[in-house]
Amino acid sequence: MTKYDNLALLPSVVAVAVANRPYTGAEWSSQHRDSRSVERVEAERQQMTEDDIEAFAESVDRHCRAAYKARARWFVKIARAQDNSGRDQLYVWASHWLAAFLLQPKKRR
């Protein structure tokens, strides 16, 4: 496996993109998607400052770096994807992490 810093995917860039687009809860199946939670996350996302976005991007990068180091199966699959499926899956994870980052502010600091 290549070094983390040489991966074609940049988790922090994906995190910034996710933080700058409307949150839809698309990472959840429709039967598990709660519209109130989606609205709450989106309202919080709209209030994010540049510092919040940077902190989120750093958080995603730390999480992915740790997963890479541990050779976590989910991240290895993302990193080794030969098509856009790895990138798309990372967007799903980052969207999920964004909701947690915004709804659990004590854990993000």
C-alpha positions as CSV (number, residue, x, y, z in Angstrom):
1,M,0.0,0.0,0.0
2,T,1.3,3.5,-0.8
3,K,2.0,6.0,1.9
4,Y,-1.0,7.8,3.3
5,D,0.3,11.2,2.1
6,N,0.6,9.8,-1.5
7,L,-3.0,8.6,-1.7
8,A,-5.1,9.9,-4.7
9,L,-7.8,10.7,-2.2
10,L,-7.4,13.6,0.2
11,P,-9.8,13.1,3.1
12,S,-9.4,16.7,4.2
13,V,-10.5,18.0,0.8
14,V,-13.5,15.7,0.8
15,A,-14.3,16.9,4.3
16,V,-14.3,20.6,3.2
17,A,-16.5,19.7,0.2
18,V,-19.0,17.9,2.5
19,A,-19.0,20.8,4.9
20,N,-19.8,23.2,2.1
21,R,-22.7,21.5,0.6
22,P,-26.2,21.0,2.0
23,Y,-26.6,18.1,4.4
24,T,-29.3,15.7,3.2
25,G,-28.8,12.7,5.4
26,A,-28.2,10.6,2.2
27,E,-25.8,8.3,4.1
28,W,-28.8,6.9,5.9
29,S,-31.4,4.7,4.2
30,S,-34.7,6.4,3.8
31,Q,-36.3,4.2,6.4
32,H,-33.7,5.4,9.0
33,R,-33.5,9.0,7.9
34,D,-35.2,11.3,10.4
35,S,-36.2,14.6,8.8
36,R,-35.8,16.5,12.0
37,S,-32.3,15.4,12.5
38,V,-31.4,16.2,8.9
39,E,-32.9,19.7,9.4
40,R,-31.0,20.1,12.6
41,V,-27.6,19.1,11.1
42,E,-28.2,21.3,8.1
43,A,-29.0,24.3,10.3
44,E,-25.8,23.7,12.3
45,R,-23.8,23.2,9.0
46,Q,-25.0,26.6,7.8
47,Q,-23.6,28.2,10.9
48,M,-20.1,26.7,10.4
49,T,-17.2,29.1,10.3
50,E,-14.0,28.7,8.4
51,D,-12.4,27.6,11.6
52,D,-15.1,25.0,12.2
53,I,-14.7,23.6,8.6
54,E,-10.9,23.4,9.2
55,A,-11.4,21.6,12.5
56,F,-13.8,19.2,10.8
57,A,-11.3,18.6,7.9
58,E,-8.5,17.9,10.4
59,S,-10.8,15.5,12.3
60,V,-11.6,13.6,9.2
61,D,-7.9,13.5,8.2
62,R,-6.9,12.2,11.7
63,H,-9.6,9.5,11.5
64,C,-8.6,8.4,8.1
65,R,-4.9,8.5,8.9
66,A,-5.5,6.2,11.9
67,A,-7.6,3.9,9.8
68,Y,-4.9,3.7,7.2
69,K,-2.3,3.0,9.9
70,A,-4.4,0.3,11.4
71,R,-5.2,-1.1,7.9
72,A,-8.9,-0.8,8.6
73,R,-10.7,-2.8,6.0
74,W,-13.2,0.0,5.2
75,F,-10.4,2.5,4.5
76,V,-8.2,0.1,2.6
77,K,-11.2,-0.6,0.3
78,I,-11.6,3.2,-0.2
79,A,-7.9,3.7,-0.9
80,R,-7.5,0.9,-3.3
81,A,-10.6,1.5,-5.4
82,Q,-9.8,1.8,-9.1
83,D,-12.9,3.8,-9.9
84,N,-14.9,6.5,-8.2
85,S,-16.4,4.1,-5.7
86,G,-13.7,4.8,-3.1
87,R,-14.2,8.6,-3.4
88,D,-18.0,8.2,-3.2
89,Q,-17.7,6.0,-0.1
90,L,-15.4,8.5,1.6
91,Y,-18.1,11.2,0.9
92,V,-20.6,9.0,2.6
93,W,-18.4,8.5,5.7
94,A,-17.5,12.2,5.8
95,S,-21.2,13.2,5.7
96,H,-21.9,10.8,8.5
97,W,-19.0,12.2,10.5
98,L,-20.2,15.8,9.8
99,A,-23.5,15.0,11.5
100,A,-21.7,13.7,14.6
101,F,-19.2,16.6,14.6
102,L,-22.1,19.1,14.5
103,L,-24.5,17.4,16.9
104,Q,-21.9,16.4,19.5
105,P,-19.9,19.6,20.0
106,K,-18.2,18.4,23.2
107,K,-16.6,15.5,21.4
108,R,-15.3,17.7,18.5
109,R,-13.1,20.0,20.6
